[in-house]
Amino acid sequence: MSDEHHYILAGEGLIASHHWSVEEIRSLGAKEVAQIDNASEQVGGFAINSSLYEICDANYKELIAHYEKVGNEYRATHNLEGSIGSDILTELNRLLMNYLSSFRTMIDHYETRYKRLDRLGSQWLQLFKSYRSSIYDGSFTYRFFYKLRNYVQHCGLPLGGINADVHRDERGKIVAEFLVYFDRDDLLNAYDDWGRVRKDLQMQPPQMEIREYLTRFHLEVAKLFSYCTKIELKVVSEAHRFLWALIMEVETQMAGATPLIVDLAELSGSGGHLQSRFLPKDQLLQIRRIEAQHSG
């Protein structure tokens, strides 16, 4: 196989029933192909980080939905006999640990990405840390869950127990109450590395109902993601414009075609199989949608 390459910008389109054709738009130099690869990598990083937030958000929604489900079941049946209570806690602990893990994965990926970009002379890491610090300093729930994730990793399960009760109100109506809580004192006694969170935690009620704290925390996570998205749009702006211009170049000559890069020199050495890679059109469309949301 030859070390020489002959790259072209091309479009792949359907020209007849079940028959696809690749048409050359123009030749590409090695420098331009390297620029395309670098820009595609930047755009791919944007897509990965957006997906990590979507995973985190999905884990949060699954956790809250399950909490509502088991609460409604208890209010309907008044039953926590046998292993029902322990099974509820096991499943909610699992879902909460998934959520905390996906949150930490998201922020770690952002930090790693900006460290790498900073080696090229950017200031994205400093801006990210500034955003993150402002949320950490301004929100007890963010500080608490940030530390709780470390507690889970090193000490034990996060949830303290279930508080369930059935009684009659002043009008004689049967009322069933159900909540799952963090046990403030157990958390304080089992972990020495709460830092500044310890004083804040001591001021919370002994039984900290999980939904109230989770809801406030997830709002802060969403805020951090919004801040990071603003950074990401700046990080990929040049790559986005460059790749989109190539896609429009293909679109102008082959409306509706799929834009791709083809190495014609590899064609003969691969048994006639086309050696190609697609331009990240779907990822660019995602960026354009998010860009429009942030500019609106």
C-alpha positions as CSV (number, residue, x, y, z in Angstrom):
1,M,0.0,0.0,0.0
2,S,1.4,3.4,-1.0
3,D,2.4,6.0,1.5
4,E,1.1,8.7,-0.9
5,H,-2.4,10.0,-0.4
6,H,-4.8,11.7,-2.8
7,Y,-7.7,13.1,-0.8
8,I,-10.8,14.6,-2.2
9,L,-13.9,16.3,-0.8
10,A,-16.9,14.3,-2.1
11,G,-20.6,13.8,-1.8
12,E,-22.4,10.6,-1.5
13,G,-26.0,10.6,-2.9
14,L,-28.7,8.3,-4.1
15,I,-28.9,8.6,-7.9
16,A,-31.3,5.7,-8.6
17,S,-33.3,3.2,-6.6
18,H,-30.9,1.5,-4.2
19,H,-27.9,2.9,-6.1
20,W,-25.5,5.3,-4.4
21,S,-22.9,7.3,-6.1
22,V,-19.8,9.2,-4.8
23,E,-19.0,12.3,-6.7
24,E,-15.8,14.3,-6.4
25,I,-16.2,18.0,-5.4
26,R,-12.5,19.0,-5.4
27,S,-9.1,17.8,-4.3
28,L,-7.8,18.3,-0.8
29,G,-4.2,18.9,0.3
30,A,-2.6,17.1,3.3
31,K,-2.6,20.3,5.3
32,E,-6.3,20.9,4.8
33,V,-7.1,17.2,5.7
34,A,-5.1,17.6,8.9
35,Q,-7.2,20.8,9.6
36,I,-10.4,18.8,9.0
37,D,-9.3,16.0,11.4
38,N,-8.4,18.5,14.1
39,A,-11.7,20.4,13.7
40,S,-13.7,17.1,13.7
41,E,-11.9,16.2,17.0
42,Q,-12.9,19.5,18.6
43,V,-16.5,19.1,17.4
44,G,-16.5,15.5,18.7
45,G,-15.4,16.7,22.1
46,F,-18.4,19.1,22.3
47,A,-20.7,16.2,21.4
48,I,-19.2,13.9,24.1
49,N,-19.6,16.5,26.8
50,S,-23.2,17.3,25.8
51,S,-23.9,13.6,26.0
52,L,-22.4,13.3,29.5
53,Y,-24.8,15.9,30.8
54,E,-27.7,14.1,29.1
55,I,-26.6,10.9,30.9
56,C,-26.4,12.8,34.2
57,D,-29.9,14.4,33.6
58,A,-31.4,11.0,32.7
59,N,-30.0,9.5,35.8
60,Y,-31.5,12.3,37.9
61,K,-34.9,11.9,36.3
62,E,-34.8,8.1,36.7
63,L,-34.0,8.5,40.4
64,I,-36.8,11.0,41.0
65,A,-39.3,9.0,39.1
66,H,-38.5,5.8,41.1
67,Y,-38.7,7.8,44.4
68,E,-42.2,9.0,43.3
69,K,-43.2,5.5,42.3
70,V,-42.3,3.8,45.6
71,G,-43.8,6.7,47.5
72,N,-47.1,6.4,45.6
73,E,-47.1,2.6,46.1
74,Y,-46.7,3.0,49.9
75,R,-49.5,5.6,50.0
76,A,-51.8,3.2,48.2
77,T,-50.9,0.0,50.1
78,H,-49.4,1.2,53.5
79,N,-47.1,-1.7,53.2
80,L,-43.4,-1.9,54.1
81,E,-43.4,-5.4,55.4
82,G,-40.7,-7.9,54.9
83,S,-37.9,-6.8,52.6
84,I,-39.9,-4.1,50.9
85,G,-38.2,-1.2,52.8
86,S,-34.7,-2.6,52.3
87,D,-35.3,-3.2,48.7
88,I,-36.5,0.4,48.2
89,L,-33.4,1.7,49.9
90,T,-31.1,-0.6,47.8
91,E,-32.6,0.5,44.6
92,L,-32.6,4.2,45.5
93,N,-29.0,4.0,46.6
94,R,-28.1,2.4,43.3
95,L,-29.8,5.1,41.3
96,L,-28.3,7.9,43.5
97,M,-24.8,6.4,43.1
98,N,-25.3,6.3,39.3
99,Y,-26.3,9.9,39.4
100,L,-23.4,11.1,41.5
101,S,-21.0,9.1,39.3
102,S,-22.3,10.6,36.1
103,F,-22.1,14.1,37.6
104,R,-18.5,13.6,38.6
105,T,-17.6,12.1,35.2
106,M,-19.1,15.1,33.5
107,I,-17.1,17.7,35.4
108,D,-13.9,15.6,35.2
109,H,-14.2,15.4,31.4
110,Y,-14.6,19.1,31.2
111,E,-11.6,19.7,33.3
112,T,-9.4,17.3,31.3
113,R,-10.6,18.8,28.0
114,Y,-9.7,22.3,29.1
115,K,-6.3,21.2,30.5
116,R,-5.4,19.8,27.1
117,L,-6.6,22.9,25.3
118,D,-4.6,25.1,27.7
119,R,-1.4,23.5,26.5
120,L,-2.2,25.2,23.2
121,G,-2.4,28.6,24.9
122,S,-6.1,28.9,25.8
123,Q,-7.6,30.2,29.0
124,W,-10.6,27.8,29.1
125,L,-9.5,25.9,32.2
126,Q,-9.3,29.1,34.3
127,L,-12.8,30.2,33.1
128,F,-14.2,26.7,33.8
129,K,-12.7,26.8,37.3
130,S,-14.1,30.2,37.9
131,Y,-17.6,29.1,37.0
132,R,-17.3,25.9,39.1
133,S,-16.0,27.8,42.1
134,S,-18.8,30.4,41.9
135,I,-21.4,27.6,42.1
136,Y,-19.5,25.7,44.8
137,D,-19.1,28.8,47.0
138,G,-22.7,29.9,46.5
139,S,-24.6,26.6,47.0
140,F,-24.7,24.3,50.0
141,T,-26.4,21.6,48.1
142,Y,-23.7,21.6,45.4
143,R,-21.0,21.4,48.1
144,F,-22.9,18.7,49.9
145,F,-23.4,16.4,46.9
146,Y,-19.8,17.0,45.7
147,K,-18.6,15.7,49.0
148,L,-21.3,13.1,49.2
149,R,-19.9,11.5,46.1
150,N,-16.5,11.2,47.8
151,Y,-18.3,9.8,50.9
152,V,-19.9,7.1,48.8
153,Q,-16.6,6.2,47.2
154,H,-14.8,5.8,50.5
155,C,-17.2,5.2,53.3
156,G,-20.7,3.9,52.7
157,L,-24.1,4.1,51.2
158,P,-25.6,7.6,51.0
159,L,-29.2,7.1,52.2
160,G,-30.1,7.0,55.9
161,G,-33.6,5.4,55.9
162,I,-37.3,5.6,55.3
163,N,-39.8,7.5,57.4
164,A,-43.3,6.2,56.7
165,D,-46.4,6.7,58.7
166,V,-50.2,6.3,58.4
167,H,-52.5,8.4,60.6
168,R,-55.8,10.2,60.5
169,D,-55.9,14.0,60.1
170,E,-58.1,16.3,62.0
171,R,-61.1,15.5,59.8
172,G,-60.6,11.7,60.3
173,K,-59.2,11.1,56.8
174,I,-56.4,8.5,56.5
175,V,-53.1,10.1,55.5
176,A,-50.0,8.1,54.5
177,E,-46.7,9.9,54.6
178,F,-43.5,8.6,53.0
179,L,-40.1,10.0,52.7
180,V,-36.5,8.8,52.2
181,Y,-33.8,10.8,53.9
182,F,-30.1,11.4,54.4
183,D,-29.2,10.9,58.1
184,R,-27.3,14.0,59.0
185,D,-25.6,12.6,62.1
186,D,-24.6,9.3,60.5
187,L,-23.0,11.2,57.6
188,L,-21.1,13.5,60.0
189,N,-19.9,10.7,62.2
190,A,-18.8,8.4,59.4
191,Y,-16.7,10.8,57.3
192,D,-13.9,13.1,58.4
193,D,-13.3,14.9,55.1
194,W,-16.4,17.1,54.9
195,G,-14.3,20.2,55.2
196,R,-16.3,23.4,55.1
197,V,-19.4,21.4,54.4
198,R,-19.4,20.0,57.9
199,K,-20.5,23.3,59.5
200,D,-23.3,23.6,56.9
201,L,-24.3,20.0,57.3
202,Q,-24.6,20.5,61.1
203,M,-27.3,23.1,60.4
204,Q,-29.5,20.8,58.4
205,P,-32.4,18.8,60.0
206,P,-31.5,15.3,61.3
207,Q,-33.5,13.7,58.5
208,M,-32.8,15.4,55.2
209,E,-35.6,14.5,52.7
210,I,-33.8,13.5,49.6
211,R,-36.0,15.1,46.9
212,E,-35.7,18.6,48.3
213,Y,-31.9,18.5,48.3
214,L,-31.7,16.6,44.9
215,T,-33.9,19.1,43.2
216,R,-31.8,22.1,44.4
217,F,-28.6,20.3,43.5
218,H,-29.6,19.4,40.0
219,L,-30.5,23.0,39.3
220,E,-26.9,23.8,40.1
221,V,-25.6,21.0,37.9
222,A,-27.8,22.4,35.0
223,K,-26.4,25.9,35.7
224,L,-22.8,24.6,35.5
225,F,-23.6,22.7,32.2
226,S,-25.0,26.0,30.8
227,Y,-21.9,27.8,31.8
228,C,-19.7,25.1,30.2
229,T,-21.8,25.1,27.0
230,K,-21.0,28.8,26.6
231,I,-17.3,27.9,26.9
232,E,-17.7,25.0,24.4
233,L,-19.4,27.2,21.8
234,K,-16.4,29.4,21.9
235,V,-14.0,26.5,21.8
236,V,-15.5,25.0,18.7
237,S,-16.6,28.2,16.9
238,E,-13.7,28.2,14.4
239,A,-13.9,24.4,13.8
240,H,-17.6,24.7,13.4
241,R,-17.4,27.5,10.8
242,F,-14.6,25.7,8.9
243,L,-16.4,22.3,8.7
244,W,-19.8,23.9,7.9
245,A,-18.3,25.7,5.0
246,L,-17.1,22.4,3.6
247,I,-20.5,20.9,4.0
248,M,-22.1,23.8,2.3
249,E,-19.6,23.4,-0.5
250,V,-20.8,19.8,-1.0
251,E,-24.4,20.8,-0.6
252,T,-24.1,23.5,-3.3
253,Q,-23.0,21.0,-5.9
254,M,-24.9,17.9,-4.7
255,A,-28.0,18.9,-2.8
256,G,-28.9,16.5,-0.1
257,A,-25.6,14.5,-0.5
258,T,-23.6,13.2,2.5
259,P,-20.3,15.0,2.7
260,L,-17.2,12.9,3.1
261,I,-13.4,12.8,2.7
262,V,-12.1,10.1,0.3
263,D,-8.5,8.9,-0.1
264,L,-8.3,7.8,-3.7
265,A,-4.7,6.5,-3.3
266,E,-6.1,3.9,-0.8
267,L,-8.7,2.7,-3.3
268,S,-6.4,0.4,-5.3
269,G,-4.7,-0.9,-2.3
270,S,-7.9,-1.9,-0.5
271,G,-9.3,-4.2,-3.1
272,G,-11.5,-1.5,-4.6
273,H,-13.1,-0.6,-1.3
274,L,-13.7,3.1,-0.8
275,Q,-11.6,4.5,2.1
276,S,-13.6,7.4,3.3
277,R,-14.7,9.2,6.5
278,F,-17.8,11.4,7.0
279,L,-17.8,15.0,8.0
280,P,-19.6,15.4,11.3
281,K,-22.8,17.0,10.0
282,D,-25.1,15.8,12.7
283,Q,-22.8,17.0,15.4
284,L,-22.5,20.4,13.7
285,L,-26.3,20.6,13.4
286,Q,-26.5,20.0,17.2
287,I,-24.0,22.8,17.8
288,R,-26.0,25.1,15.6
289,R,-29.2,24.3,17.5
290,I,-27.6,24.9,20.9
291,E,-25.9,28.1,19.5
292,A,-29.4,29.4,18.5
293,Q,-30.8,28.6,22.0
294,H,-28.0,30.5,23.7
295,S,-28.2,33.5,21.4
296,G,-32.0,33.8,21.8
